[in-house]
Amino acid sequence: MGIIGDQKPIQGVIIESSSIEDAADTVKGLPSQADRRAVDRPRTREAETSSNSVEGFFDLVINELNALRTRAELDSIERAANLILDCESNGGRVHVTGIGKSEHIARYVASLLSSTGTPSYFLHATECIHGSAGQVCPNDIVIAISNSGTTPELLSAIETLREFDTKIIAVSGNRDSALAVHSDVVLDAGVENEGGDLNLVPRASILAKIYLLCALSVSLEAHKGLTREQYARWHPGGALGRLARGE
């Protein structure tokens, strides 16, 4: 049959078999041929170096935390817990502060303690000398976090708080620092190596500080005899709340 008027000839479309196979794999939830080829490619030198660095970091962190556990003074953790318990018995409250990466730890720890029976508040260290010191009342206690223990902004805040006779719990990697000297209890969070090629970026020291502060929260939880029922009341929503209620 001939072509009528302006009707154009029907053009065939060539579909590669690999495209059909990829589409079928997608429907089946399987990786495409391109993805499989990418997986099968030999690893590059950069990828090998990266994997070795990550493996080395895992080993380093385990060793650092083991060393921290070996030298951790359980007496210091217990004295810190008792300071907090005495503070609460006198109507005082707990505040947690730090600068830089330690600020992020402070926010987490304030939340952790609050959720396990020790109402705690984040204290902004740089704002402390600009009015936020008014957040701290008589009989309150401050947990101050600093790896070096020499951060000027934090030391200025501690100096201000000391004028109110505030008790200080220091969490630091330097037991001889100005922060440690001006504290009532020191939790030693020192590490030998941060991990990574530079050995500068806070990594292992961050984990060490969290490690000790989580241990402090465990001590306080044990002293207070926290029950699942109490925990559930503070977690009315979410998976943790349902788990605490046995749902």
RORO-818538 format. One record per residue: residue in three letters; x, y, z of N, C-alpha, C, O in turn. Coordinates in steps of 0.001 Angstrom, whole numbers, plus 500000, padded with zeros to 6 digits. Example, Ala and Ser with C-alpha at 12.3 -4.5 7.8 and 13.67 -1.06 7.14 Angstrom:
! RORO-818538
ALA513190494310507800512300495500507800513200496700507800514236496681508465/SER512850497750507080513670498940507140512900500030507870513409501138508039/
END
This chain:
! RORO-818538
MET500866498807500000500000500000500000500884501219500000501827501275500790/GLY500636502183499170501459503369499043501195504357500154500253504204500932/ILE502053505393500221501921506441501222500914507454500740501005507914499602/ILE499944507819501579498888508752501190499269510148501607499623510371502765/GLY499206511091500696499440512500501006500805512722501647501841512275501155/ASP500752513457502805501999513830503504502429512773504516503343512996505310/GLN501762511620504481502104510586505444503565510186505298504047509898504202/LYS504273510175506462505697509842506447505873508350506664505059507698507318/PRO506929507836506115507182506398506322507370506091507802507943506895508538/ILE506903504961508228507086504536509610508540504172509821509100503342509104/GLN509157504819510836510562504561511109510699503585512277510008503713513288/GLY511553502656512135511772501686513197512648502263514292513526503082514022/VAL512418501846515508513224502259516654513988501050517165513410500015517498/ILE515288501208517218516117500092517678516260500170519182516740501176519705/ILE515858499140519880515968499073521336517016498043521677516889496866521339/GLU518043498496522343519102497581522724518588496591523763517803496932524648/SER519056495363523626518594494325524549518961494655525986518259494271526921/SER520091495384526158520517495717527518519520496651528184519303496571529394/SER518897497558527384517910498475527954516690497705528439516147497995529505/ILE516260496716527647515123495909528048515458495133529314514633495006530219/GLU516696494609529362517096493834530537517175494728531775516798494319532873/ASP517670495955531582517738496885532708516346497208533227516115497250534436/ALA515417497437532293514045497750532701513433496581533471512745496769534474/ALA513698495377532981513168494196533668513780494068535058513093493729536022/ASP515084494345535152515752494277536455515181495303537423515031495036538615/THR514862496493536887514305497542537734512961497117538309512676497335539486/VAL512129496499537446510822496018537893510987494958538976510215494904539933/LYS511993494123538810512233493050539779512951493535541032513107492781541993/GLY513390494797541025514113495315542172515583494904542190516233494946543234/LEU516101494508541030517494494078540936518370495211540416517863496107539742/PRO519680495200540711520565496238540181520689496116538671520636495015538122/SER520854497245538006520999497243536560522349496666536167523223496472537012/GLN522515496392534863523796495883534390524907496892534655526028496518534999/ALA524583498185534490525586499226534728526036499221536181527220499372536482/ASP525063499044537081525402498991538505526263497785538808527214497861539586/ARG525912496652538174526692495434538415528105495588537882529064495117538493/ARG528228496250536740529569496469536187530387497358537103531587497147537278/ALA529714498384537705530421499299538610530942498546539824532041498810540311/VAL530131497598540309530549496816541476531718495916541120532615495689541931/ASP531693495404539889532730494456539470534047495129539097535063494455538934/ARG534034496467538960535271497161538583536335496968539655536012496915540842/PRO537576496863539262538648496755540266538732498022541103538518499120540589/ARG539042497881542388539109499027543297540281499919542914541354499438542551/THR540058501222543003541113502174542699542049502293543892541731501859545000/ARG543213502891543644544181503093544720543602503987545801543856503773546986/GLU542814505004545395542207505916546364541206505176547251541148505401548460/ALA540414504285546631539431503524547405540134502596548388539685502422549521/GLU541235502005547949541997501116548826542567501890550004542521501428551144/THR543107503074549720543659503909550784542578504326551765542798504323552976/SER541404504687551240540287505088552090539861503953553005539642504159554198/SER539742502753552445539324501603553251540338501319554349539960501023555483/ASN541626501408554020542666501177555023542595502218556135542795501902557307/SER542307503472555750542197504542556744541026504297557685541140504502558894/VAL539901503860557130538715503586557949538977502420558890538639502485560072/GLU539585501342558366539912500190559213540854500606560337540699500186561484/GLY541844501448559983542778501930560993542087502769562056542431502700563236/PHE541101503568561627540362504403562580539547503543563536539512503810564737/PHE538889502506563006538124501607563872539024500993564947538669500956566126/ASP540182500517564522541115499906565478541586500920566504541671500623567696/LEU541894502132566027542391503176566918541361503534567984541697503658569162/VAL540108503699567568539060504081568523538865503004569577538727503306570763/ILE538851501752569146538700500661570112539844500681571119539625500502572317/ASN541064500897570633542222500947571532542146502140572479542454502016573665/GLU541736503294571957541645504501572791540589504325573885540820504691575038/LEU539444503771573527538384503583574518538755502502575531538389502593576703/ASN539481501480575080539971500477576024540955501090577012540924500790578206/ALA541841501963576492542801502639577369542073503558578344542445503655579514/LEU541038504227577855540256505123578708539553504327579800539497504755580953/ARG539026503184579434538349502337580425539350501853581475539022501765582658/THR540567501541581037541578501026581962541965502072583004542121501769584187/ARG542116503316582533542578504352583471541435505173584064541659506007584941/ALA540211504940583587539069505711584089538944505531585597538936504410586107/GLU538849506637586288538711506587587731537225506518588080536506507515588025/LEU536792505319588437535388505159588798535042506064589974533902506506590122/ASP536048506333590811535824507230591944535458508630591467534614509293592070/SER536096509085590378535789510419589848534362510477589322533655511461589539/ILE533935509417588626532562509369588118531582509354589274530543510012589226/GLU531919508591590330531044508516591490530983509852592220529917510259592683/ARG532128510541592328532137511843592994531334512865592184530639513707592752/ALA531434512784590853530644513678590007529155513407590195528354514338590277/ALA528788512131590264527378511773590478526895512280591827525789512813591930/ASN527712512121592861527320512580594198527182514094594266526308514611594963/LEU528051514811593536527917516273593480526561516664592905525889517564593409/ILE526175515966591840524893516261591190523730515901592114522758516650592204/LEU523823514769592794522756514354593713522623515332594880521513515668595294/ASP523761515786595406523725516785596483523128518094595986522342518738596680/CYS523510518473594780522978519695594168521457519623594085520768520574594452/GLU520940518511593610519490518355593455518788518346594812517701518907594954/SER519411517708595810518787517639597133518660519014597776517842519221598672/ASN519490519963597300519434521336597807518653522259596878518728523482597000/GLY517906521668595953517088522471595042517842523000593846517328523847593115/GLY519079522507593628519875522983592499519586522236591214518887521222591197/ARG520145522768590139519939522179588816521281521963588129522312522474588568/VAL521247521197587044522463520878586297522469521638584970521464521690584261/HIS523624522225584654523809522913583374525023522292582682525990521915583343/VAL524971522187581358526074521585580602526524522574579540525700523136578817/THR527847522789579446528349523811578532529625523361577834530314522451578296/GLY529926524003576727531140523724575953531203524657574757530223525324574424/ILE532366524699574113532586525544572939532923524667571742533596523646571887/GLY532455525063570557532784524316569346532133522947569335530941522815569609/LYS532929521914569012532393520548568986531846520157570352530868519415570443/SER532476520655571414532019520326572769530638520891573047529915520373573898/GLU530262521957572331528907522499572502527876521480572057526832521326572691/HIS528169520778570961527232519766570464527106518618571470526017518088571692/ILE528243518244572072528200517209573104527358517699574280526548516947574824/ALA527548518953574669526817519513575816525313519462575581524554519129576492/ARG524883519783574387523447519739574087522924518304574189521845518066574733/TYR523690517363573666523268515956573747523204515490575194522232514848575593/VAL524227515804575987524290515314577364523167515928578203522583515245579044/ALA522863517203577986521750517825578715520451517080578406519627516864579294/SER520277516691577151519079515947576758519095514543577347518073514056577829/LEU520257513892577307520382512534577847520068512501579336519291511661579790/LEU520668513409580098520435513428581542518973513723581858518379513111582746/SER518406514670581117516995515013581361516083513819581125515099513634581842/SER516404513008580123515531511875579783515710510689580719514955509719580652/THR516727510767581606516977509653582522516878510087583983517455509453584867/GLY516143511171584228515821511528585599516645512621586239516479512899587426/THR517536513253585477518330514365586008518075515597585146518789515814584167/PRO517068516414585489516754517593584667517995518454584459518630518889585419/SER518331518693583199519554519420582861519279520420581752518329520278580982/TYR520134521437581689519925522543580755521231522866580047522301522852580655/PHE521130523154578764522306523595578026522603525043578386521701525880578415/LEU523870525335578662524313526693578973525269527154577878526311526536577661/HIS524919528235577192525757528761576109526956529484576713526803530525577352/ALA528152528928576507529344529443577190529687530875576796530012531687577661/THR529620531198575512529991532550575098528954533577575541529285534743575759/GLU527693533142575676526661534056576146526676534198577667526029535082578228/CYS527421533319578318527425533301579784527893534635580354527359535105581358/ILE528902535253579706529418536534580211528640537724579643528995538882579866/HIS527575537413578907526729538481578347525287538341578847524342538738578165/GLY525135537775580040523805537714580634523284536333580935522458536165581832/SER523763535307580182523221533969580401523667533341581711523152532294582104/ALA524623533973582393525007533490583717523817533574584665523782532881585682/GLY522847534418584338521638534523585150520807533262585118519892533101585926/GLN521110532370584201520437531069584119520835530181585295520090529284585688/VAL522026530444585855522567529603586934522208530209588285522528531362588571/CYS521532529405589111521085529846590431521961529238591528522736528318591267/PRO521838529754592763522588529170593883522317527664593996521193527207593788/ASN523359526912594325523305525457594483523279524703593162523226523473593166/ASP523317525412592021523381524730590728524789524189590495525741524563591181/ILE524895523304589513526181522709589158526351522769587649525373522667586909/VAL527592522934587185527869523050585755528850521965585326529902521788585940/ILE528494521238584259529408520300583622530042521046582453529349521421581507/ALA531354521261582514532067522023581475532932521070580653533735520316581204/ILE532763521109579330533440520168578435534441520912577556534078521865576867/SER535694520481577580536728521078576724537892520115576617538446519702577636/ASN538273519749575403539369518802575230540687519392575725541431518732576451/SER540972520618575339542232521255575750542156521790577171543166521838577873/GLY540968522190577595540812522814578906541369524220578963541558524782580042/THR541632524786577791542236526128577737541447527101576870541916528208576604/THR540260526709576426539461527567575545539101528866576263538408528830577280/PRO539561530019575750539365531293576463537921531606576805537625532034577921/GLU536996531394575832535592531721576084535022530886577220534257531383578047/LEU535403529604577253534895528730578307535485529115579658534780529113580667/LEU536773529445579684537406529835580939536808531128581482536693531298582696/SER536430532036580594535774533272581038534432532954581687534056533548582698/ALA533715532000581081532428531587581661532629530947583021531872531218583953/ILE533650530093583147533926529419584423534305530439585488533886530320586639/GLU535091531436585112535471532485586063534238533213586586534132533496587779/THR533315533510585689532072534177586084531246533290587007530730533754588024/LEU531121532014586650530308531088587441530917530845588812530191530652589788/ARG532228530852588895532899530645590167532575531764591167532599531552592379/GLU532278532938590649531897534042591537530583533757592254530293534356593290/PHE529785532837591698528522532447592325528691531194593176527702530618593631/ASP529938530764593397530236529534594149529619528305593500529211527367594185/THR529553528319592172528998527189591433529992526030591405531181526238591166/LYS529513524816591647530344523633591533530565523313590049529658523453589229/ILE531793522879589723532132522600588329532631521169588184533512520727588921/ILE532055520454587225532567519139586828533209519321585461532527519669584497/ALA534512519089585367535224519264584099535348517926583384535616516896584002/VAL535147517961582071535394516795581225536424517244580197536101518000579281/SER537658516782580344538750517336579551539805516285579251539943515293579966/GLY540554516528578164541671515664577823542965516128578441544020515550578179/ASN542905517174579267544113517737579874543871517941581368543231518909581778/ARG544387517022582169544160517075583616544878518243584281544554518609585411/ASP545836518820583599546608519927584171546164521287583641546818522297583901/SER545069521318582909544604522558582287543993523498583306543704523113584439/ALA543801524751582877543166525759583732541753525331584103541307525567585226/LEU541054524709583175539695524241583474539725523196584582538927523249585518/ALA540649522248584471540746521191585477541097521760586845540550521336587863/VAL542003522713586862542455523309588121541310524011588847541248523999590076/HIS540409524619588085539322525389588683538023524585588805536945525157588965/SER538136523254588729536955522398588826536993521588590109538046521398590718/ASP535813521114590507535697520312591725535971518843591451536504518132592303/VAL535602518390590248535862517010589824536291517057588360535745517822587565/VAL537285516219588014537743516149586621537535514736586099537985513768586713/LEU536852514619584967536733513355584261537731513384583107537585514170582171/ASP538741512527583180539847512532582212539427511844580923539221510631580898/ALA539300512625579848538881512104578547540000512197577523539738512325576327/GLY541242512134577979542378512290577069542569511110576131542334509962576508/VAL542996511401574907543324510359573921544691510670573332545145511814573352/GLU545344509636572806546659509814572198546561510244570738547409510986570242/ASN545529509776570060545414510025568621543953510232568262543086509486568716/GLU543677511244567446542304511553567048541812510661565921540606510476565759/GLY542738510104565137542349509330563964542368510191562719542156511402562794/GLY542621509572561570542756510340560330544205510716560109545010510702561041/ASP544533511052558877545917511352558518546466512579559232547661512640559521/LEU545610513560559521546087514802560131546280514698561636547086515427562214/ASN545545513797562270545544513698563729545235515055564367545827515432565379/LEU544302515773563758543896517088564263542387517182564488541925517753565476/VAL541640516615563558540177516740563598539621515983564801539919514800564962/PRO538816516634565654538259515948566835537391514755566436536320514915565851/ARG537872513572566762537108512351566495537147511463567740536144511315568437/ALA538300510880568010538418509984569163538134510723570469537535510163571388/SER538566511983570548538335512742571786536849513021571998536377513077573134/ILE536114513195570895534660513386570998534020512126571579533189512198572485/LEU534418510974571045533866509717571535534244509479572992533442508955573765/ALA535465509863573369535915509673574756535076510493575731534696510000576793/LYS534789511736575373533989512593576265532557512063576389531991512027577481/ILE531984511655575258530637511084575296530635509792576118529702509535576878/TYR531670508994575963531832507732576694531743507970578197530992507285578892/LEU532507508941578703532523509225580135531209509827580614530724509483581692/LEU530638510715579829529392511359580247528218510385580199527287510487580998/CYS528264509448579267527242508392579270527407507524580516526417507095581109/ALA528656507265580915528903506499582144528353507247583352527784506637584257/LEU528522508572583367527973509381584453526452509267584487525858509176585561/SER525822509274583311524354509151583259523901507786583765522843507675584384/VAL524692506750583507524375505405584001524452505374585522523605504779586187/SER525486506029586066525644506090587518524452506789588161523906506303589151/LEU524052507916587606522917508659588152521623507862588043520806507852588964/GLU521449507195586910520247506380586712520174505276587769519102504984588299/ALA521334504662588074521374503595589077521080504155590469520352503534591244/HIS521641505323590792521403505941592096519922506243592293519392506111593396/LYS519265506648591214517867507066591320516879505918591136515680506075591365/GLY517399504754590717516508503609590541515447503849589491514276503530589696/LEU515858504418588352514907504729587285514161503476586841514776502443586576/THR512830503571586761512007502438586334511507502640584907511523503751584376/ARG511063501542584300510502501623582950509269502510582941509025503223581968/GLU508478502474584029507262503283584103507597504779584085506941505567583403/GLN508647505159584859509057506562584860509576506967583488509239508031582970/TYR510397506105582911510960506398581584509847506546580554509900507420579689/ALA508841505685580656507729505744579709506948507050579841506478507593578842/ARG506806507558581071506073508818581269506790509978580584506149510909580096/TRP508116509920580551508880510998579912508975510804578401509476511673577687/HIS508489509655577919508526509364576483507142508914576021506972507767575608/PRO506153509805576088504798509399575692504674509078574210503731508401573799/GLY505605509553573411505546509290571976506797508585571493507799508527572206/GLY506740508052570285507905507452569665508123506002570041507450505445570909/ALA509103505402569347509387503981569525509888503669570930509545502629571493/LEU510710504573571511511221504322572856510086504262573883510079503413574774/GLY509132505181573738507993505173574644507193503894574543506807503314575558/ARG506939503445573307506187502200573107506945501012573677506348500109574264/LEU508272501015573500509091499920574021509072499910575547508977498851576167/ALA509164501102576150509143501190577621507809500726578176507756500158579267/ARG506724500961577435505389500546577897505092499095577540504036498570577891/GLY506020498449576845505829497050576469504846496860575363504235495797575249/GLU504677497870574539503688497770573432504326497140572190503658496975571169/
END
